Amino acid sequence: MIILAMHRRGRNVRDKLATLPLEFGDTLLMMGTDQAIGDLRKSEDIILLDQPHVASKSRRDKIPIVVAVILGIVGTTTFTNFPIVASAIMGVAVLLVTRCINSEEAFSAVGWNIIFLIYGMLALGLAMQETGASTLLADNAVAAVSHLVSPEWQPYVMLAVMYLMCSFMTEVLSNNATAALLAPVSISIAATIGVDPRPFLIVTAIASSASFSTPIGYQTNTFVYGVGGYRFSDFLKFGLPLNLTYFSGSIFLIPMIWPFN
């Protein structure tokens, strides 16, 4: 095995690796033969973060079927009124029948933790809607803006406020939880100021997915944060300009594509 680099306490080390003593918690980037990796995997002192190599049968002959199913789902949903849920279920059924995947692979591919999180946040959003919490929050936000902005500009300002609320929450929660939690608030805000709710729902979806400024805003951010040796400030440095770009583009384009009236 050859050690290419080491990550220790938030920084990457590449010098004097041959003589540097190892410490508990060090992360090593190594390269070696399959036999050496296999021997290392048996060790109780080192945990490999890669996935063990498992030989699999080639399924290249199934590629046309998979592509056809994807195009069928997208086309059916785009050009007809057929529900996307039904078309997706039918697409999965076709993949199972044609042996593109088996039932075990299909079951393991489902992100059950995400599904339970979404259902939990949907229940919380429904509770906010039924108890009037979302309406109360929307009324207070609209009342605060109405004192500072003229009526014709209120929808645009509230759209920006909604984006900022979603952007802040998605940096500390997941994008799915943020969207499920604030969607009822978006609808309540639109009803309070008497406009079409679609622009507010679109901005909720976009802002909830634009989590670039913290390493905990999305699972991928968290993964590369530790392994890549990044600092919290690195995400702010590169993520904040992206957030501002998304914010500016959304506030400008969404009312043009989905008008308030």
Number of C-alpha atoms within 10 A of each C-alpha: 12 11 13 13 15 19 18 15 10 13 13 16 15 12 11 9 13 9 7 10 7 12 8 8 10 11 22 20 12 13 12 11 10 11 10 11 15 13 10 15 14 11 10 7 8 14 11 14 10 6 6 10 8 6 6 6 6 7 10 8 9 14 11 10 14 18 10 12 19 16 13 16 21 14 12 16 17 12 8 9 8 12 12 15 11 11 19 18 12 15 19 18 14 16 19 15 12 13 12 17 17 12 13 8 11 12 10 9 9 10 9 11 8 13 12 11 15 20 14 15 19 20 14 16 23 18 15 19 19 11 11 14 17 24 21 16 15 24 18 13 15 20 13 11 18 16 9 10 14 11 12 8 11 16 24 19 18 22 24 19 15 23 24 18 16 27 26 17 20 26 21 16 17 20 26 20 21 26 27 23 26 26 25 22 26 27 21 23 28 23 15 14 18 12 16 17 20 18 27 30 21 19 26 27 20 19 26 28 20 21 28 22 26 22 25 19 23 21 12 10 17 14 12 12 19 16 15 14 16 16 14 12 12 14 17 16 13 12 18 16 13 16 19 11 11 16 19 12 11 20 17 13 12 18 19 11 9 14 13 17 10
